[in-house]
């Protein structure tokens, strides 16, 4: 591990490296601190310092989770939720990005259509869920639609913001190079807005899971949200916790995946 | 990197040919809606640029010199007057700040105008490597703009403006943000490139020194609203050595002359 350098003494090299080494220690600690919380929870539950009916020990929750994994029950619910989120997400994100780019580039279209989106945006997505269930029924279609609506607005506003922040000079470069409208759209606006689009994708992923959980509470026969709700009805608290952990992990992994995509597709932005 | 002087191909066009650029009574104003205020940017600007000529426009900041150039580039509309550009190709522009697109590599940035026109890939590659060599960027072909120094970025801008071989090159203080050594190096290289390509160049600067170093003719602009107050011929021959010419007394006489014009031109 020791690096040699012709004009520095070993002591000097040690001193030079000390801050980086300290940084490493903190990185390791930051990884273990959530585990410490679980440990405290376990001990407190075992010692009956907290009410086990509401907070079963993590070991009991893990046991329940294991049974559900072995019986494959858990995967059915994960699969149902994942499918709904994926379809709804795509249905919302694609038109959101396209409309964001169009309204961002065209002042005229933005002036005319902008107020429509501004008026619809503040409507809470959960508040219109009953209406959507009424229109699209209790099947998957209503789940797709409610997620798509939530995702659409986040993608639309993030893309719009990204396009409107394009430095004028990039547009001038395109014009001087003889770009058509479509080329400006595709070669300048889209890549310029990419960092904002990814911010939107990450926000939208988080809110998709919030929306799907609520949607599955109300009208579903499968999915992690349904499973949490069903566990509440039978007072199966351990199962409820399994559901909560599973949906949190799903959201977390989705965002990790998006961050990996971001590093791949937006290598010029600061991460 | 220095090419033999014998390759110089300029002045092949007769002097009496129609001017490449002709500007007559150009007026440009801006209207600020919020303050209901009209700002006159330039007034009664007149000049011509011959084919193959290198002209610098020098003036204080805010005098409207960039506006004139943007009008020549078609990036802005004039209010009244006439601009005639005698060329089969629209003018290419080298911008003031870093205008290099951050999501493209150096080679992709240089190729940008060609790729918009749908030039075949193989042709693009050949032309781009020519220009990378010309601008000393060959080793940086695959670099991303954020890895480049300011001087390197401006080399990319110059290469991009030259890539589709347009007749007229408009340069808007391209070296304004660079340190003095880098600036001098790039000036020397620009002269070398220009002497080889024989383009018509209009170069905007606020630096008297830079204008005299580069130009055949220097147009001096007044403070806003800008107009041309002097049209001075620069007596140095070509090719020029940007360092050597500073030993010439005429360089300093002209410097004095331009400064006097800038200092005494009326603030309107």
Interface residues (C-beta under 8 A of the other chain):
Chain A: X169 X170 X172 X173 X174 X175 X176 X177 X178 X179 X180 X183 X187 X188 X191 X192 X194 X266 X267 X268
Chain B: X73 X74 X75 X90 X92 X93 X95 X97 X99 X101 X102 X103 X112 X113 X116 X117 X144 X145 X146 X160 X164
